[in-house]
Amino acid sequence: MWVILVIVLAFVIVTLASKYKQSGGSSISANSVSPSGESTVILREQFRGGYSKEDVLTRLDFYTNLLSCLENGGISNSDANDQYIAEKYRPISMAHGGSGFNIEDVNAYIAKLQKKIENKINGIQE
């Protein structure tokens, strides 16, 4: 009985290790398809290092709220720009002693949000 358990456990460990190695140390990437048919990338987790999850989620929350306020007329463009600039240059801390979000994924996603915000502030239609 114990022999079978050890063999199954060893198989699971080898399988997980090979998937980890294939993914370059990060979790397996996943794509999602939105209702409009666009493919969206999900932020991957980085097992060691990466950006602090709390900092990333805080930044994303701020940007989405700012976009919402700009779209609904809840904030002037000049006030939005002041808040945006203050947040844009605030560094995102690195994860310590655990996993964080993949740096490349976060940088790409934040760059898209920043472009949307800058277009809204400058009155450019997308």
N, C-alpha and C positions, 0 to 999 in steps of 0.2 A: 504494500500500500504506500509506504513512504517513498519507495523508488519511483513510482508513477508520479507522485506529487512533485518530487524533485525534478523529474524529466519535464513535466509540464511547466513548472516554474522557470527552468532554464530556457525552455523554448520561448516563453513570454519575454524574458529578459533579453535574449538575443534579438528577437523581433523588434522590440522597442529601441534597442541600441542601434540597430541598422537604420530604423526610421529617423532617429535623432541625428545620426551621422549623415544621412542623405539630405536632411533639411539644413545642414550647416550649423547645427547647434540651436536653431530656433524652432519654435513649434511649427507644425506643418501648416503652410499657408492655405488660406481658404478664400474662395471668391463667392460672392453672393450676387444674385440678380435682383435688382429692384423692380417694382411693378412696372416702371417705364421701359424695362428691358435693358437698362444700363448695367454693366458689370461693375460692382464696387468692391474694393479691396478691404478686407477686415484687418485691423491692426494685429500683427503677429506678436506673440510673447517671446521675449528673449530670456532664456533660462538663467543666464548670468549677465548682469549689467543691463544696458538699455536705459531708456528714460523712465523716471519715476512715474508709476501709473497714476498716482494722485495728482502730480503736476500736469501730466498730459490731459487727464480728464477735466481738470480745472480750466486749462487753456481752451480746450474744445468747448466746454460749457460757456465760457466767456464769449468766444467767437460766435457761437450759434445764437446766443442771446443778443449780441450786438447786431448780428445780421437781421434777426427778427425785429428788433427795435427800428433799424433803418428801413426795413420793408414796410413796417406799419406806421411810420412817421412818429414814433415814440421818442426820438432823439434827433437833435439837429446834426447836420453833417460835421460842423466844427467841433461839437462836443464828442461826437462819435470818433472823429479823427484823433482828438486829444487822448481819449481812453484807449483807442487802438494802438497808438504809438507807444503809450506807457506799457501796454501788455506785450506788444510785439518784441520789444527789446529786453524783456525780463527773461533771464535764462531758465531753461527747464533743467531741473536737477536730475542727476543720474540715480538709478536704483542702487541701493547699497545692501549687500548681504542677501540678495534674492533676485527675483525676476522682475523685469520691466518690459516696456513696449519696445519693439524693434525700432531703432533710430531712423533708418531709411524710410520705413512706412510712415512714421510720425511726421518726419520732415516733409514728405511728399503731400500728405493729407493737409497739414497745416498750411503749406504753400498754396494749395487750392483754395482753402478758406480765406487766406489773406488776400488773394487775388480778387475773390468775390467781394470782400469788404472794401477793398480799395476802389473797385469799380463802382460800388454803391455810393461811397463817399464822394467820388469824383463825377457822379451822374452818368456813368457809362453803362449802357444797356447791354446785357449779355445775350 
